[in-house]
C-alpha cells in the first residue's frame, strides 16, 4: 500500500477529545467543591501545566492544582477507556481520495 498523505491529529481535530476533557475537568473541579465553567475551560485549552496552574490560581486563589490535575487526568482516562468518538465528518475526510 502506498500512502499519499499523513494526517497529524492535533488534539480535537479528528477525535472529539474536547468533550471528554471538559467532562473530566468538571469532575475534577467538582470533587474540590469548584465549578469549571466553559469560559475557564477554554482559557485552559492548549496551556502547559505552569500556565494552566496560574490561570486556575487567578480564578480560585491558593488551591491544590496538582490534585486537580491528577484527578482530571484520571477522569479523562476513565471516560475514554472505551474510545474517543470521531468528530463529525472525520471518516469521510479520511476516505477521500485525491483525483
Long-range contacts (C-beta under 8 A, 24 or more apart in sequence): 4-98, 5-98, 7-94, 12-87, 13-87, 14-86, 14-87, 14-90, 14-93, 14-94, 15-84, 15-85, 15-86, 15-87, 15-90, 16-84, 16-85, 16-86, 16-87, 17-80, 17-84, 18-45, 19-85, 20-76, 20-79, 20-80, 20-84, 21-72, 21-76, 23-75, 23-79, 24-72, 24-73, 24-75, 24-76, 24-78, 24-79, 25-72, 25-75, 27-71, 27-72, 27-75, 28-68, 28-69, 28-71, 28-72, 28-75, 29-68, 31-71, 32-63, 32-64, 32-67, 32-68, 32-71, 34-60, 34-63
